[in-house]
């Protein structure tokens, strides 16, 4: 059976354009792949169109809008998920308009589909007391507990994404001065994060206990499970949640929803609350665009409250009482 132009375009997009030209991570490619899987399932289940018969001509702007509406109504996806699927489709058709210039009008009609407006969720982060309570939960008398303590400390101290921590090899952790860790994030971009002395001591003891100070272990993952394999995203989430639930027994006021990404948000908020500029948050978290880091400044209600308190307590040339005493001014204001 002759492959359709859609099949050839998707194959080229995933295996050549994303992997070779843009050099994106395997996880990004999987996320893009999942969108095409949903498109093909929609064609098969809702339109009665077998995947092997889907062509580029069929995937027009009207189809894309119907598919996005199906995500909301049929799969109960939120606006953020809808926008993510649309972003993948847009990226694909930017590629298609170059590879199939005769379809440039169709591609531009799809590219003009706007994202759906939605209310952004507030950034969830932990107070210093909440964080310390969670970090104190691992049982340091056991091998697994000591691993968990180091893992959670590194996750917070570096502000790493979960996948960055999973992919972190021993060779990318430097404990000699200046102590630092090299993280590889989205788009295979790397950044170097300094390590605090307490974290350095924890990692040093952990490496010696697990025999990671030998040269032949340099390419091994820094954190692994009991079978010696690389931890998974769900594995790290399970480790965190186990200690969060333990912490709730002594601190029931912990936020209801805590994920590994919460520690990344927490690091960013603590950096800002310490008086550092947004550019520091951008450098440590690895944000390409400074606007991405601005969500932490908007979310930091404590900083806003402090600023308001300073404004109220500061001496001004005209206080509220002086306004009330100036009857001429009040009469003038009423006349407006």
C-alpha positions as CSV (number, residue, x, y, z in Angstrom):
1,X,0.0,0.0,0.0
2,X,1.4,3.4,-1.0
3,X,1.9,5.7,2.1
4,X,-0.2,8.9,2.1
5,X,1.3,12.3,2.0
6,X,0.2,12.7,5.7
7,X,2.0,9.6,6.7
8,X,5.2,10.8,5.0
9,X,4.9,14.3,6.5
10,X,4.4,13.0,10.0
11,X,7.3,10.6,9.7
12,X,9.6,13.3,8.4
13,X,8.4,15.7,11.0
14,X,9.0,13.4,14.0
15,X,12.2,11.6,12.8
16,X,14.0,14.2,10.8
17,X,12.8,17.7,11.5
18,X,12.4,17.4,15.3
19,X,15.1,14.9,16.0
20,X,17.8,15.9,13.5
21,X,17.2,19.6,12.7
22,X,15.8,21.0,15.9
23,X,17.6,18.4,18.1
24,X,14.7,18.3,20.6
25,X,14.6,15.8,23.5
26,X,13.0,12.3,23.2
27,X,10.3,13.4,25.6
28,X,9.3,16.3,23.4
29,X,9.1,14.0,20.4
30,X,6.9,11.7,22.5
31,X,4.6,14.6,23.4
32,X,4.2,15.5,19.7
33,X,3.7,11.9,18.8
34,X,0.8,11.6,21.3
35,X,-1.0,14.5,19.6
36,X,-0.9,12.7,16.2
37,X,-2.1,9.5,17.9
38,X,-5.1,11.5,19.2
39,X,-5.7,12.9,15.7
40,X,-5.7,9.4,14.1
41,X,-7.9,8.0,16.8
42,X,-10.4,10.9,16.2
43,X,-10.4,10.1,12.5
44,X,-11.0,6.4,13.1
45,X,-13.6,6.6,16.0
46,X,-15.5,9.8,15.2
47,X,-15.3,10.1,11.4
48,X,-14.9,6.5,10.4
49,X,-11.7,7.2,8.5
50,X,-9.0,4.6,8.8
51,X,-5.6,6.0,9.7
52,X,-4.0,4.7,6.5
53,X,-6.5,6.8,4.5
54,X,-5.8,10.1,6.3
55,X,-4.3,12.7,3.9
56,X,-3.0,16.2,4.3
57,X,-6.0,17.5,2.3
58,X,-8.3,16.1,5.0
59,X,-6.5,18.0,7.9
60,X,-7.7,21.5,7.1
61,X,-8.7,24.3,9.4
62,X,-12.2,23.1,9.8
63,X,-11.0,19.6,10.8
64,X,-8.5,21.1,13.3
65,X,-11.3,23.1,15.0
66,X,-13.5,20.0,15.2
67,X,-10.7,18.0,16.7
68,X,-10.0,20.7,19.3
69,X,-13.7,20.8,20.2
70,X,-13.7,17.1,20.5
71,X,-10.8,17.3,23.0
72,X,-12.9,19.6,25.2
73,X,-16.3,17.9,24.9
74,X,-15.4,14.2,24.3
75,X,-12.2,13.9,26.4
76,X,-12.9,16.7,29.0
77,X,-9.6,18.3,28.3
78,X,-8.9,21.7,29.8
79,X,-8.0,24.8,27.8
80,X,-4.3,24.5,28.5
81,X,-4.3,20.9,27.1
82,X,-6.3,22.1,24.0
83,X,-3.7,24.9,23.5
84,X,-0.8,22.4,23.8
85,X,-2.4,20.2,21.1
86,X,-2.9,23.2,18.9
87,X,0.7,24.3,19.4
88,X,1.9,20.8,18.1
89,X,-0.4,21.0,15.1
90,X,0.8,24.5,14.3
91,X,4.4,23.4,14.5
92,X,3.7,20.5,12.2
93,X,2.0,22.7,9.6
94,X,4.9,25.2,9.7
95,X,7.0,22.2,8.6
96,X,4.4,21.1,6.0
97,X,4.2,24.5,4.3
98,X,7.9,24.3,3.5
99,X,7.9,20.6,2.4
100,X,4.6,21.0,0.5
101,X,4.4,24.6,-0.7
102,X,1.3,23.9,-2.8
103,X,-0.5,23.7,0.6
104,X,0.7,27.0,2.0
105,X,-2.8,28.5,2.0
106,X,-4.2,25.5,4.0
107,X,-1.2,25.7,6.4
108,X,-1.7,29.4,7.0
109,X,-5.4,29.0,7.7
110,X,-4.5,26.5,10.4
111,X,-1.7,28.7,11.7
112,X,-4.2,31.5,12.2
113,X,-6.4,29.5,14.6
114,X,-6.1,31.3,17.9
115,X,-5.4,29.7,21.2
116,X,-8.2,29.6,23.7
117,X,-8.0,32.1,26.5
118,X,-8.0,30.6,30.0
119,X,-7.2,31.6,33.6
120,X,-3.7,30.6,34.5
121,X,-3.4,28.6,37.7
122,X,-1.6,30.2,40.6
123,X,2.0,29.1,41.1
124,X,2.1,26.5,43.9
125,X,5.1,26.7,46.2
126,X,6.1,25.8,49.7
127,X,7.1,28.0,52.6
128,X,10.5,27.5,54.2
129,X,8.9,25.7,57.1
130,X,6.9,23.4,54.8
131,X,10.0,22.6,52.8
132,X,12.1,21.8,55.9
133,X,9.4,19.5,57.2
134,X,9.3,17.5,54.0
135,X,13.1,17.3,53.8
136,X,13.3,16.0,57.4
137,X,11.0,13.0,56.7
138,X,13.5,10.5,55.0
139,X,14.8,7.9,57.4
140,X,18.6,8.5,57.4
141,X,19.2,5.2,59.1
142,X,18.3,3.3,55.9
143,X,20.0,3.3,52.5
144,X,16.8,4.2,50.7
145,X,16.1,7.0,53.1
146,X,19.5,8.5,52.6
147,X,19.0,8.4,48.9
148,X,15.6,10.1,49.2
149,X,17.1,12.8,51.3
150,X,19.8,13.6,48.8
151,X,17.4,13.4,45.9
152,X,14.8,15.8,47.3
153,X,17.6,18.2,48.4
154,X,19.2,18.3,45.0
155,X,15.7,18.6,43.3
156,X,15.1,21.8,45.4
157,X,18.6,23.2,45.5
158,X,19.1,23.1,41.7
159,X,15.5,23.9,40.7
160,X,15.8,21.0,38.3
161,X,13.0,19.6,36.2
162,X,12.2,16.0,37.0
163,X,13.5,14.8,33.7
164,X,16.7,16.8,34.2
165,X,17.2,15.0,37.5
166,X,16.5,11.6,35.9
167,X,19.1,12.2,33.2
168,X,21.7,13.6,35.5
169,X,24.9,11.4,35.3
170,X,27.6,11.3,38.0
171,X,30.1,13.1,35.7
172,X,28.0,16.2,35.6
173,X,28.2,16.7,39.4
174,X,31.3,18.6,40.5
175,X,31.9,18.6,44.3
176,X,35.3,20.4,44.2
177,X,35.3,24.2,44.4
178,X,33.4,25.7,42.7
179,X,30.8,23.0,43.4
180,X,28.3,22.8,40.7
181,X,25.9,20.6,38.7
182,X,25.4,20.6,34.9
183,X,21.8,20.1,33.9
184,X,20.5,19.4,30.4
185,X,17.0,20.7,29.9
186,X,14.5,21.4,27.1
187,X,16.0,21.7,23.7
188,X,19.1,19.9,25.0
189,X,20.2,23.2,26.4
190,X,22.7,23.0,29.4
191,X,23.1,25.2,32.3
192,X,25.4,25.1,35.3
193,X,23.9,25.5,38.8
194,X,26.1,26.2,41.9
195,X,25.7,23.8,44.8
196,X,25.4,24.9,48.4
197,X,27.9,23.5,50.9
198,X,25.3,21.4,52.8
199,X,24.2,19.8,49.5
200,X,27.8,19.1,48.5
201,X,28.3,17.2,51.8
202,X,25.2,15.1,51.3
203,X,26.1,14.2,47.7
204,X,29.7,13.4,48.6
205,X,28.6,11.0,51.3
206,X,26.0,9.5,49.0
207,X,28.5,8.9,46.2
208,X,30.9,7.2,48.4
209,X,28.2,5.0,49.9
210,X,27.0,3.9,46.4
211,X,30.5,3.5,44.9
212,X,30.0,6.4,42.5
213,X,33.4,7.9,43.2
214,X,35.1,5.4,40.9
215,X,35.9,6.4,37.3
216,X,33.9,3.6,35.7
217,X,30.7,5.0,37.3
218,X,30.9,8.4,35.8
219,X,28.3,7.7,33.2
220,X,25.9,6.1,35.6
221,X,22.8,8.0,36.7
222,X,23.2,9.8,40.0
223,X,19.9,8.4,41.3
224,X,18.7,4.9,40.6
225,X,16.1,2.4,42.0
226,X,16.8,-0.8,43.9
227,X,17.5,-2.6,40.6
228,X,20.2,-0.1,39.7
229,X,18.1,1.3,36.9
230,X,17.4,5.0,36.2
231,X,14.4,6.3,38.1
232,X,11.2,7.2,36.3
233,X,9.1,10.3,36.6
234,X,6.4,8.3,38.4
235,X,9.2,6.9,40.7
236,X,10.4,10.3,41.8
237,X,6.8,11.4,42.3
238,X,6.1,8.4,44.4
239,X,9.2,9.1,46.6
240,X,8.1,12.7,47.1
241,X,4.5,11.8,47.9
242,X,5.5,9.2,50.4
243,X,7.4,11.8,52.4
244,X,4.8,14.5,51.9
245,X,2.1,12.2,53.5
246,X,4.5,11.5,56.3
247,X,5.0,15.2,56.8
248,X,1.3,15.9,57.0
249,X,1.0,14.1,60.3
250,X,3.0,16.8,62.0
251,X,2.2,19.7,59.6
252,X,-1.4,19.3,58.3
253,X,-1.3,22.8,56.8
254,X,0.8,21.6,53.9
255,X,-0.7,22.5,50.5
256,X,-3.2,19.9,49.2
257,X,-1.3,19.4,45.9
258,X,2.5,18.9,46.0
259,X,4.4,17.5,43.0
260,X,8.1,17.4,42.1
261,X,7.6,20.5,40.0
262,X,6.4,22.3,43.2
263,X,10.0,22.1,44.5
264,X,11.1,23.9,41.3
265,X,8.5,26.6,41.9
266,X,9.6,26.8,45.5
267,X,13.2,27.4,44.6
268,X,12.2,30.2,42.2
269,X,10.0,31.9,44.8
270,X,12.7,31.7,47.5
271,X,15.2,33.2,45.2
272,X,12.9,36.2,44.6
273,X,12.0,36.5,48.2
274,X,15.7,36.8,49.0
275,X,15.8,39.9,46.9
276,X,17.3,38.5,43.8
277,X,16.3,39.8,40.3
278,X,14.2,37.9,37.8
279,X,17.3,37.3,35.7
280,X,18.7,35.1,38.5
281,X,15.5,33.0,38.4
282,X,15.8,32.8,34.6
283,X,19.4,31.6,34.8
284,X,18.8,29.0,37.5
285,X,15.6,27.5,36.1
286,X,16.8,27.6,32.5
287,X,14.0,29.8,31.0
288,X,14.8,30.9,27.5
289,X,12.4,33.9,27.8
290,X,12.4,36.2,30.8
291,X,8.6,36.5,30.5
292,X,8.4,32.8,31.6
293,X,10.0,33.8,34.9
294,X,7.6,36.7,35.5
295,X,4.9,34.3,36.7
296,X,6.9,34.0,40.0
297,X,7.0,37.8,40.5
298,X,3.2,38.0,39.9
299,X,2.6,35.1,42.3
300,X,4.6,36.3,45.2
301,X,1.9,37.8,47.4
302,X,4.3,38.2,50.2
303,X,6.5,40.5,48.2
304,X,3.4,42.6,47.2
305,X,2.2,42.8,50.8
306,X,5.6,43.9,52.0
307,X,5.8,46.6,49.3
308,X,2.3,47.9,50.3
309,X,3.3,48.0,53.9
310,X,6.4,50.0,53.1
311,X,4.3,52.4,51.0
312,X,1.8,52.9,53.8
313,X,4.5,53.4,56.5
314,X,6.7,55.7,54.4
315,X,6.4,59.4,55.0
316,X,4.8,61.3,52.2
317,X,4.4,65.0,51.5
318,X,0.6,64.7,51.9
319,X,-1.0,62.2,54.2
320,X,-4.6,61.0,54.3
321,X,-5.3,63.3,57.2
322,X,-4.1,66.4,55.4
323,X,-6.6,65.6,52.6
324,X,-9.4,65.3,55.1
325,X,-8.4,68.6,56.8
326,X,-8.3,70.5,53.5
327,X,-12.0,71.4,53.1
328,X,-11.3,73.5,50.0
329,X,-9.8,70.5,48.3
330,X,-12.7,68.2,49.3
331,X,-15.2,70.7,48.0
332,X,-13.3,71.0,44.7
333,X,-13.3,67.2,44.4
334,X,-17.0,67.0,45.0
335,X,-17.6,69.6,42.3
336,X,-16.0,67.3,39.8
